[in-house]
Amino acid sequence: MILLTALMVSGILVSEHLQKQEIEEKDQSGLKGYSLFEDIVIGDPGTGETANDKAEVPDALRQIRLFRTGEGKWAVWLPADLRENARISFTLFDSLRLDPADEKAGESVTLHSRDMLAAGSMSNGSSWHAQALGKKGEVREEADIVFYCSGDIPSLYINTATGSLDAVDSDQSVREKCSYRVCAADGSGNTAGECEIHGRGNSSWKEDKKQYSLNLSADQALLGMEKSRKFALIANYSDSSFMRNKAAYDLAGLCGMPASPESVFVNVYFNGLYHGLYLMAQRPNAKGGSVRIAELEKANKAAAAQSPMMAQTQQAETESGGPSGTDNKTDTVDLVDADGLEIHAASRDAVPENITGGYLLEIDARYEEEDCWFSTKTHHFVVKYPENIPLKECEYIAGYMREAEAALCSGDGINPETGKSWEEYFDKDSWAAMYLLQDFMVQWDVESFSFFVYKDADDPHLYCGPVWDFDLSMGTTGLGNLPNVTRQSVWLKDHREGWLTEMEKFPAFSEEMERFAREQFFPTLKEYLEENSELPVPGMPDQGRKIASGVFMDARRWEREDAFETAFEALVTWMRGRSAFWQEYDKDPQSFCKVTLRYGFKDMDIYLPRGKAIGFVPTEEYGEHFYSSFRKKYGSIDGWYCEDGSVLTPETVIDKDQVLTPFSAR
């Protein structure tokens, strides 16, 4: 039921900035013609403060507008911090009458501008028939409105300088100035400031619901997270459970893995319009993100300012009245050694005396799209920090990584030239923890994309972390959704050879990984999957209940099926099943049979308890779904033949290692 209290206060609630946007955005959703319902603003019932329109970017206030979903149809996505106590305002008509249009709605009510609107008892998704009335009660316009109400989810309000996201959504290189405001679900923790936003993502950039990078003007401790200024707004558009990234970041942080990003779910509003449920996470960044290392970039700038060449450049620019050239790009240099190993770095010469750190590196198969990078015999590393790394520093860190790799891949763990062991180069604990997490979660992109390594100043060790980007994990792969196959895999050893699997060959590393698994990871995972967890962050069942209303709103905003409940339960089931398999196999691998699935593109191995029924068949009927591009190239899989020629069924007992061959009934 909507409760009405006519409380008149001084001041104008509706900011001129939002009113201007209402006129400028007449064609929202591609529907032409201005509507009186665009005049409606629901906002903070406080003292009537307004945005500072003299600022370059007007303040982001706790205000939302109606969103047009069709001709004569509108939606209101109420944030949690306004659900119990908000003021409705309009200027182009006298009053608004709301009549219930379904059983979810409450009683009819008539609202005047600046009346209080409390929707706490309103059902999520309730429909109303609305009439905008003139002073004499005449109907000036009619429409249908659906109210969606957030549960206990914080809100992030962002106003862009242009009043639109068009430029940002059309080009990832566009950076737009913004103002922001963050509120907890109860309206507390109201933090505001200036920021810059730009698009992010690779394949995800093609999706309707975009992902964004948010750069605050200053470090802020938002919603219980450690002070940071570099955040990602993760859309989770391809993850119906919304929890893959969140679970990975939570578990990494709870287990003490270095530089693990903190994250919080938020309902995001751009220029007063609801944009969806996002995971706001600290980025893997050394300039205000989750990575805290020596500030080598600042030292580089100080060294450059003191160099004679820089002084001459600055003098020339002063005499000419400004910087020379037409852009700010740094000249780069490419080096290739006798082994074909490459370095691509800035040609600047000035560096500080201490160049031992900090460095943040990312293994990225798309390295050629980046500014600065180098190669080792097995990987290409993008230098994420310092930006525009000078050649001398890039030669140092590339040489150090190559030394470390030579020790790791030598067979005995000793670099033949330096005499140093792999443990003198690598922080064993962080790499062992990363091995376990990547293997347990069956991370598809491990040591290919979004795999980070950092080195601090005056510290010889290379640390593995932070964890990042688990969209393709926990049953979701680059080929499709394969929950049963991935759950029973020995992922890294069989399918993702690299530095991690090289380390696993050394007893000291395996012992540390087993200790971490036994003492930290699996006890933490067990509690994380339980109801009413007492961990520092809520467990998965609690988080699922908390975000359910936000996922429902998000699905309606983007006109998608709400498959959250099924996907969430499937993810929890997968994690529990994976935990049982991982620990049982680690304890006694001989009690399992190796079954090779001979897919057309590549073999995939799974491990099944010896002498027991398989329990599933790797086909669509049992939840294994390949993307259409795969099926088009390799054909559909409707069943599997065992080595004896029989057709595999869930009741087939696996009593020996064997190869299964797929067949299609089409």
N, C-alpha and C positions, 0 to 999 in steps of 0.2 A: 504494500500500500504506500502511496506517496503521501507524506505528511507535509502540511503547509503551515508555515509561520510567516506572517507578513511583518518582516523586520526591516525598517527603512533606516539606512545609515547615510552619513554624508559622504561625498566623494563619488567618483565615477568608477565602477568596477571594470567595465569593458574598456580595454586599452584602445587608443586610436590605432595602434599598430595592427591589432587583430581586425578592427573594423575595416581598415584599408585592405587587408588580405582578403576579407570576405568579398569585396568588390572585385579585386584583381583575380580571384579564383572562381569566377562565375561558372566556368566550364569544367569544374571538377567532375571527374569520372566520365568526361566526354559528353556530358549532358548540358545542352545550351539553355540559356535563359536564367535570369536571376530569380531566386526564390526567397520569400520572406523567412523561410526556415534557416537560410544561411546567416541571418541576423542574430540567431540565438547563440549565446555563450553561457556555458555552465562553469562556474569558477569558485575560487577561494572566497569564503564568506567573511574574510577578515575585515580590515578597516577601509576597504575600497581603494587600496593603493593601485596605481597604474604603472605601466611600463614607462621607462624613460625614453621617449621617442627621439630625444636629441642625441642619444648614443648611436654609434655606428650600427650596432645590432641591439634593438630594444630588448629589455629584460624578458626572460622566459618566466611567465607567471603560471600559477596553477589554474589554467583555464583550458577548456576543451570546446570544440564545436561539433555540430552535427555533421555526419558524413552521408553524402547522397549515394544511395545504392541502386537507384532506379528512378524512373519517372514517378514522382509523387511518393517516393519511398526513401526513408532516412534511417540511420542507425546512430545510437549513442553508446559509446564504450566508456563507461564510468570508471575512473581509476579508484583504487581502494581508498586513497586519502581524501576523496571527495564524495564517497558513497554515502556516508552518514550525515554529511553536513556540507551543503553546497548552495550557491546562490545562482538562480537563473536570471539572465538579463537579455533584453532586446530593446530596440529603439524604433522600429519601423511599423509596429502595430501595438494595440492596446493590451491584449491579454491572450493567453494560450489555454485552450481547453483540451484536456486529455480524457478520452473515454476508452475503457478496456476493450480490446479486440480479441482476447483469448482468455482461457481460464487462468493463465499465469498472472495476468494483470490484476491490479487492485480496483479501488473505487474511482469514479470519475472525479476530476478536480479541475479547477480553473486557476491559473497562475498569472500573476502580474509581474512586470519586470522588477527585479531585485527582491522577489520573494525567495524564501528558503525552500530548497528541494532536498528532502531526505529520502533516499531510495534504499535504505538499509534493508527494508523488508520486501523489496521488489525482487521477483524471481528473475534469474538470469535468462535472457531471451524472451521476456514478456513483450507482447505487441499492444500498441495503442493507436487509436485513431485520433489525430491531432487537428485542431482548427485554430488558425490565426485570426483573431477577432478584432474588429475596429472598435472605436469608442462607443458606438451605438449597438454593439453586439453583433454587427453584421459579419458574416464569414468572408474573409478576404482571401484565404487560401486554405486548402485541406491537404493532409498527407498522412501516411502511415509511418509510425516510428517504432523501432524495436530497441529496447533498452538491454544492454549487456552490462553486467556488473562484476567487477573484479573482486576476487577474494583477497587474501592476505599477501599481496604482491606490491612491492615498491613501485614508484613511478619515476620516469625520467622525461622531463619536458625539455624540448630543444626548439629554439627559434633560429631559423637561418636568416642571413643578412638579406637575401632576396625574397624571403617569405615563401620559398618553394624549394623542392628537392630536385627539380628538373635537371639542372646543370650537373649536380653531384651524381645523379643516377645515370646520366648519359656518358660520363667519362670519369674513370677512376683517378685520372691525374688532376681533376678539379678539386681544389681545396676551398672550402667556404667558411667564412667566419660565422660563429653562432654564439648564442647565449644558452645556458642550460640551468636547470633546477632539478635537484634530486630530492625525493621525499620518501620516507618510510611509509608503510601501509597505513599507519595511524596518523600521518601528517607530520611526525617528528623528524628530526635530523634534516631539516629543510636547508639544503646547501645549494648555493647558486654561484655562477661565475661565467667567464667567457671561455670559449673553446674554438677548435677548428675541426671540421669533419670532412672525410673523403671516403670514397668507396673502397672495398677490399674484397679479396677472394679471387679464385681462378675459375673453375667450372661453376662455382656457386654464383658468380657474377651474372650468369645468364638467367638466373631464376628471378621470378617476379619480386619476391621479397629479398631485397638486397641486404648485404652486410656492410658495416661501416667501421672505420677507425675514428676514434674520438680522442683528440689531443687537448687536454685542459691547459689553461694558461698558467696554472700553478698546481702543485701537488695538493691533493685533497684526500682525506680519509672518508670515503663514501660507503655508507651502509655497512659499516663494520669492517671494511677492508683496510689493509695497511695503506698508508699514504702513497698515492701514485697520481700520475697525470696522463698516462698512455693506456687507453682502454680499447677493446674491441667489442662491438655489438654483434654478437653471433646469432644468426637468424634461426639455425636448426631447421631450415626449410625441408631438407631431405631426411630428417630424423623425426619420425612421428612420435617417438618417446620423449623427445626434447632433452634426454638425459645422458647421451653418450659423452659429450664433451664435459658436462658438469661432473659426472661420475669419475672420469679420468682425473680431472683437476682436483676434485675433493680427495680422492684416495692418495694421489701423489702428495698433496699437502699434509694429510693426516699421517702419512708414513715418513714425513720429514725429507722428502726429495727436494734437492736444492732449487731455489728460484721458482717453485711451483706457483702458478697464477691463482689468485683468489678470484672468486666470481659470485655474482648474485643475479637472479632473474629479475627483470624489470619490464613493466609495460611502458612502451615508448610512444611519445606523442610529438610529432613534428608540426610546428606551427599550429598547434591546437588540434590536429587531426591524429587519430589513433593509427599507429603503424604496425603494431603487433607485439608479441611477447619475445623478448631478446634475452640472451645471456650476456650480461655486462662483465667482461673479464679483463684483468690486467694483461697487457700484451707482453710477449717475450721480447722485451726491449730494455736496453741499458740506460736509456735517457728518460726515466720516469715510469718504466714498466716494472716487471717482477724481478728483473736481474739487477743485482746491486754489486757492481764491480768498480775498480778504479776508473776515474773519469779521464780516460786518455784523450778523448776528443777535446775537452777543455784545455788540456796540456798542449795538444796540437795547435789550437788556435793561438795560445800564448806564444808558442815557439814561432809560429808563422808571423805574428805581429812584430817579433824582434828580428826577423831575418832581413838582411840588407835588400834582397830582391823585393820582398813585400813592401818595405819602406819606399823603394823607388816606384813601385806600382801605385801605392797610395798617394805619393807626391804627384805623379803624373795625372792621376784621377782628379786631385785637388786643382791642379793647374788647368785641366780641361773642363772642369765644371761637373764631373761625374764619372762613374765607372765606365771603362772602355768596353766595347763590345755590345751585343744585343741580348745576351743571356747570361745566366749565372752558372753554367755548366763548367765543371772542372776538367781540364785536359787530362787525358789518361794515357797510360803506356802499357803495351803488351809485351811480355817476355815469355820465351819458350826455351827450356833447357835441353840438354842433350838427350834426356829421356822422354822428351815430349811433354813435360809437365809445364803448366801454364800459370802465369800471374797477370791479372788485369787490375791495375791500381791507378791512383791519382799520381800525376807527375811531380807533385810538390816535393821539395827537398827538406824543408824545415821540420824537424821532429824534436821532441823533448829528449833529455838525457836518458830517462828510464822508459824504455818501450817494451817492457816485459808484460804489460797488461794495462787495462783490461780489454779483452777481445770477446766479442760475441759472434759466433759463426753458425751458419745454417747449412746443412746438406740439402741442396735444392737442385733437382734435375732440370729446372728452368733457369739455371744460373746465367745464361747468356743474356737474359732480359734484365739483369741487375748491373749496378754500376761497378762494383769491385768484387773480385772473386779469384780463387786459385784452385789448382787441382793437386791431388795426390794420386797414387797409383790406382786407388779404388774409388775415390769420390771427388766431387766438385763442391767446394765450400764457398758460400756467399758470405762476405764480411758485412754483418749487420751493424756492428759497432767496432771501431769508430767509423762514422760515415765518411765517404771520400778518403779512405785510408791512404796515407802517403806511401810511396813505393817502398821506402826503407822498412816501414812497419809491416807491410804486406809480405816482404821478403823474409822478415823475421818470423812472423807467425806461420807462414807457409812452410818455411824450413823446419820450424819446430814440429808442426803437424806431420811432416814427412819423416822426421826422425822418429816420432812416436809410432807412426805406422810401420816403419821398418823394424822397430823392436817387437811390435805386436805380431807381425806376420813372418817373423824370422824362423819360427818353428820352436826355438828354445826360449823365446821371450826376451832375447837380448839383442840390442842394436849392435851389429858387428863393427860399426865405425866408432860409436861413442862409448860402447861397453855398458850402457845403461839398460836396466830391465824395463819391461812394460809398466811395472808398478811405479817406477820413478817418473813416468810420464802421465799415467792415468790415475785419477781418483777412483780407486777400486769400488768404494761403497756406492757412489752415485751411478756408476756404470752397471753394477750388479742390480741395483734397484730398478734402473731403466730396462734392463734385459727382462726382468720378471714382469714389469708392467706391460711392456710392449708384447711379450709373448702371451701373457695371460689374456690380454684384451684383443689379441689377433689383429694388431695394427697393420693394415694393408700397406701403408706408405712408409714403414719403418726404414730408416737410412736411405730414403728417396726424396721425401718432402717433409718440411716442418720438423726436422730433427736437429736439435740445437746442442752446441758445445760451447763452453766459455772457459777463458783463462784469465785469472786475476793477476795483478802486478805482484812481482816478487814471490810468486807461488809457482812451483814447477808443474803442478798438476793440471790436467785437463778435466773439467767437470762436465758430466752429461746432464743436460737440462737447459731450460725447463721443458716439461711435457707440453705438447700443443697439437691441436687439430686431430680429434678422434672421430671425425665424421664417418670414416671408413674403418670401423672396428666393431668388435662384439657381435659378429654375425653378419654385418653389412660389409661387403667387399667391393672392389672395383668391377666385379663381374655381375654382382647381384646380391640378393640376400641368401646367405648359406648358413643358417644357424646350426644345423646338425653337424655339417662337415667341419666348420671352424671350431665348434665346441670340442671335438675329438682330435684336434690336430696338435702336433708338436711343431708349432708355427715357425719359429726362427730357424731352428736347426734344419728343417726339411725344405723351407721355402724362402728364407730371407737371409742368405749368408752375407756376412759383413763383419764389421769390427766387433759387434757384440758376440757373434758366434765364434770369432777367433779367441776372444777373451774366455769364453766358456770352456775352452780346451785346457785352461790352466787350473789346477786344483785349488789354488788360493781363491780364484774368482768363483768357482763353483761352490766352494765352502761358504763364501760370503753371501752368495745368492740364496743358498739353502737356509742360512741363518736368518737373512732378511725375510724370506718367505715364512719361516716357522715362527719367528718372534714378532714380526711387525705386520707384514702384508696380509696374511690370511686371517689372523685374529682381528685386524682392523676391518677387513672386508666382511667378515661374519657379522660384526656389530653394525656396520654400515647398511647391511641388508635387512636388519631387524627393525621391528616396530619400536617407536619411542627410544631411539638410540640416545645414549648419553655422550656421544662424541662432540667435539667442539663445533662441528657443523651437523645439521639435521641428516638423519639417515635417508636412504632412498624412498622408503614407503611414506615417510613424513613429507619429503619434498614433492612426491607425486601428488599427494592430497593438496598440498599448498598451491601448486601451479595449475591444477586441473581447470579452474575457472579461467585462467589466463590462456590456456591452450584452446579452450572452447571459444573464447573471444577471438583469438588469433585465426582459428579456422574459419569463423564467419567473416572476419575482415578480408581474408585472402580467398574466400569462396572455395574452401577445400573441405574434404571429408575429415571429420574429427575422429581419427583412429588412435587417439592417445591412450585410452584405457587398455586396449588390446596390445599396443606396441610397448607400453610401459611394463605390463605384466610379462610379456615375452622377454623383455630385456632382463628383468629381475630373474626370471627362470633360467635364462641363458647364463647369467653370471653365477648362479648357484650351481648349475650343472657343470660349468667350466671349472669352478673351484673344486668340485668333487673329483672330476677327471684329472686335473692338474696334480692334485695331491696324491691321488691313488697311483697315477702313472709314475710320478717322481719316486714314490716309495718302492714300487715293484714293476719296472717296465716289462719284465719277462712274462708277466701275467696278461699282457695285451698282445693281440695280433695286429700286424701291420697290413692294412687293406689299401691298395692303390686304386684310385678312381681314374680311369684312363679317359679324361676329357679330351676333346679334339685339339685344344690349344696347348695343354700341358697336363702332366700327371699331378694329382693331389693325393697326399697320403693322410689317412686317418687311422686311429688306434682304438680297437674295440676289445672289451674284456674277453679273454679266451674261454670258449665253451659256452658262451651266452648268445641269446638271440640279438640281432643287430638293433631291433626296435624301430627302425625307420628305413625308408628307401630314399636315396638322394634325388628326389623328383619334386615337381611342383606340388603334387598331391600331399606331400609330407612337409611342405614349407620351404623347399629349396627353390628359389625363384631367380632365374637368370634374366638379365636385361634383354630387351628385344634385339639390341645390336649384336649381342652374343648369339642369340638363337638364330638370327638371320645369317650369321657367318658360319656357325658350326652345326646348326640344326637343333631341333628340340630333343630333349631327353625324356622319354616316357618310361624307361625302366632300365635294368642292368642285368647282364648275364654274369653268373659266377663262372669260375674256371672249369667246372664240370659240365657247363652248358645249361644248368638250371637257371630259372629266373629268380632274382633276388626278391624276397618278401621280408616284411618286418619280423617274421618268425624264423628266418634263416639263421641257423646257429653258426657262428664264426669260430672255427677251431684251428685255423692255420693262417699263415700269411698268404695273401692271394691278390690277384689283379682282377678288378671288375671292369667289364666293357659295356658302354651304354648302347641302347637301341632306341629307335623312334618308331612309334606305331603309325605315323603318318606316311 
